[in-house]
């Protein structure tokens, strides 16, 4: 049977039946491998031979899964074994003359169950909020009651036809609900919205409350969601996101809704602000917090990268749906938004959980406004015009899809978007400790120099010249001596960011097409390539140690092979001399020391022949020197741009940038205190 699945994948015909066979074989393989390893009888050599054969089957499964995302998903840790696959596995055992063991609770079912009470937490500040507002419990009576109406379609199975209506759509059929023209495009503090962003916000202001916002990456879905919540007064607002964009959501909230307090749930929530207007939580810790989140009284909920919940039986999907149900039961017309640039990963069924989150359907049938709209259409699935009308009914509930090419006039031809991330765990703590040691060392040198100076040379406040001399001395020592310094710290930060940057690049590749991934250090490139290989994402590697023929072969593979999704490039070796216009998204996993080098890298895609706007995503480690360097690069960007245009103005060199970074670190420390405290966190 494993050969049947392999042959089907090679032909590109992976049907649901093939996936069921694949999952059944994988289930039997896991069980048999566990049985052989636990078996006490028999010789060691016999056991080794059996395991070798099983590893051969496992290899076939793994290489087959790489060909199809649906098969690969079956091997994920949170993949749920379907009833059909489990039944087929038992039939296969019986066919071999083996009586299956009695049915037991499957690990996948355990994974899908809610977290145990022992694992649930309630942050202290949330308890304080509840105590401070004892009379503000949700008013269940405020939930709108629908008047029953005759159901002409009550006897029809409708979910299948609704999903099929999207498969039957022609290329010219609309994919976006009608949106009103906005009266204004101004955001907070005079920030100007793009026209397509202002349209969605106008729809929320006009009373629309459910959206599947499926704009392509780079079209500002985060800003649209935040300002839609503002227009709908949907506070408190819950935002559920992947870990990699958690910090960025807090940053964007500060930019677009600066008058709204935002809090980010980290770990057990010890630092949560229970009185915040916007609560940002990542999928990975949702199981710990779903209890108090459900009782918090939210009036709006945003799910970012909503394709993460496509597996209805996964734990994170169950938690998201539970929160959505509780919110809709406690609030009158809450704002619900699902954000994703790739609403469909494997097949049309990926819509189901997203629609259920939005309250358009349940497990069996359409609900509420969607059912009313289908009734008003006056058609049944037996009528020829039903599918086009049904698709329109779903889209009008709130599907919004715009492509870059459709709104090209609205956005810059080239833009840089920062994606801050938090470095957690031992690596993050070590990096921050090294940064504190660097600051203490420079402060000590500064204070020693002051102590040895005569009173005639005293300067009121911070001596800027002395700061620069200390920073220059530190930079000189870093280049000639071993040990922790600004260069080793930047390399360690790059290593710590590699995994998250690779995950984001893979996510972009799946939703928006080819991606160019830039890094400075070889070990960061290695880590990223290992991550892509684990995820089954094909890539080309473009490095400085390659021969010209190998380099060109890898470039051609990325440019010409539609299956090669990512080009992993050295920032220094591949930043010039390449034409990579097939990609309009760039991920800068590590920062350059100059804006000019950064611009050169971006211009591998943003050049003559490029037909789409280019977005460069800078992955920045928040609360580290990485963030300071990003600020410095931006401050020099104008000079660099003028220099590239032929200006005579001086442009900062990499050495200048390194010096300015150290100057900024020392200056910040001296402003804070003459003695750097032990718990100093260098933040910007």
HUDASUL-V489356 format. One line per field, one symbol per residue. burial: 1 if it has 9 or more other C-alpha atoms within 8 Angstrom, else 0. Layout:
BEGIN
burial=???
END
This chain:
BEGIN
burial=010011011100010001111111111110001001000000000010011001001101110111111111010000111000110111001100000000000001101101000001111011111000000000000010000000000000011011111100000000011000010010100000111011111111100011111111100010111111111101111111110011111101110111010111110110011101111111101111111111001111111111101111011111111111111101100111111111110001011111111111110011110110111000101000011111101111111111010011001001000111101000111011011101110110110000000000000001000011011101100100000101011111111111101111110110111111111110011011101110011111011000000010011111100001111111111111000110111111111111111101110111100101111111111111111111011101101111100000000100001111111111111100000100000100
END
